[in-house]
């Protein structure tokens, strides 16, 4: 990657969004922990450095702080929210507790439109704030660029050193023209071109896979989802029949999932595919388990064990390929000392057991979901597979709240089919990020056919997103919601109530578990 922007993560829930916005400018981005040394940062030869926001206060005893030497690397720096307060702390300014906190929408007043960050933008902008502290004294030799009603130093710059501070969040969708601010930073301040494309990545990835694998064999767990499908197509393009895909039926799949995978990849794409039905063992190990994290770990551990058993009949293989994505890596591995909490565990992340003698091949590890879709099209995969909605690695186990049983899974599958059918029939399926059903451990009273019922509740979740890092619930037409609800209650035995989830991410997550 000849040109890239480094993002130092100080625990912001939006750090990954910043990285994605940079890539939307066709510039590669890499997230490093906040305490990465200046030498480590310099090894990446960055064109620019972005200091993310974060939940901490610079006053806190354990506040995450960067290596002071990064300010001497001579590359442009952009501090966002907590990042701008770090500029004050390290470069001679002052930060104080604010009597009036700023959360949510605000209006930015640009005083100096000669600042390159705001090239082509109006003097008044809607922005999104999320901070309790504020700068009360400028760092040495900095100038004021913009203000908000609660901050006289909402945007600051040291034009000669190309160091900029922004108190608001330009990366989120609630700052409508924030992408243009980031684009101005990477292109007009950092002087980056537009060289990060999926065609370039594809060529590079094929070379990297061939260099890593050599003449050895690779095994990949194929689920039928977008990530594993694209990973399989990419590795197959790189090393051909050196790849063997193993499809494990864990009993937690969507309706007809096993049949579709075997048809599409085994017969149509001529990939070497081994099918293993281990559904009974998965379900037996989940009996009585209600904790989301325990479910994930049980499924992940069993998945690896089945792989170990399956590889004995496949032959010797040195590498195990996984469809791990960048958000999986970031969300699953907390940075040492970082105040950001672990959001979820992921069975693709965290390494392999010591007794599992595979080396990992993760060709999608630095990509976001929408980038993976573009890569899939570049590889010639059918649009129906490439634009299939995301499906969690642990399958329906994390959409059955509480204990997972075959009976409850069957109920959920029936409802899931109805949601997908109606979303597709109404042309909404490909307009949204995800649409699915969730079976709740909640029973309620109903009346069906003049008979009193006491049955399960099912939630319908439909969200729109660009990268899965943030998401808003979708305002579906009432007629569509009515049809989905009516069909579920009439066609799915055991369900007498249907609710619609209107929670965004944050504060919620996309999946319920």
Buried (B, 14 or more C-beta within 10 A) or exposed (E): BEBBBBBBBBBBBBBBBBBBBBBBBBBBBBBBBBBBEBEBBBEBEBBBBBBBBBBBBBEEEEBBBBBEEBBEBEBBBBBBBBBBBBBBBBBEBEBEEBEEBBEEEBEBEBBBBEBBBBBEBEEEBBBBBBBEBBBBEBBEEBBBBBBBEBBBBBBBBBBEBBBBBBBBBBBBBBBEBBBBBBBBBBBEBBEBEEEBEBEBBBEEBBEBBBEBBEEBBBBBBBBBBBBBBBBBBBBBBBBEEBBBBBBBBBBBBBBEBBEBBBEBBBEEBEBBBBBBEBBEBBBEBBEEBBEBEEBBBBBBEBBBBBBBEBBEEBEEBBBBBBBBBBBBBBBBBBBEEBBBEEEBBBBBBEEBEEEEEBEBBBBBBBBBBBBBBBBBBBBEBBEEBBBBBBBBBBBBBBBBBBEBBEEBBBBBBBBBBBBBBBBEEBEBBEEBBBBBBBBBEEBEEBEEEEEEBEBBBBBBBBBBBBBBBBBBBBEBEEEBBEBBBEBBBEEBEBBBBBBBBEBBBEEBBBBBB
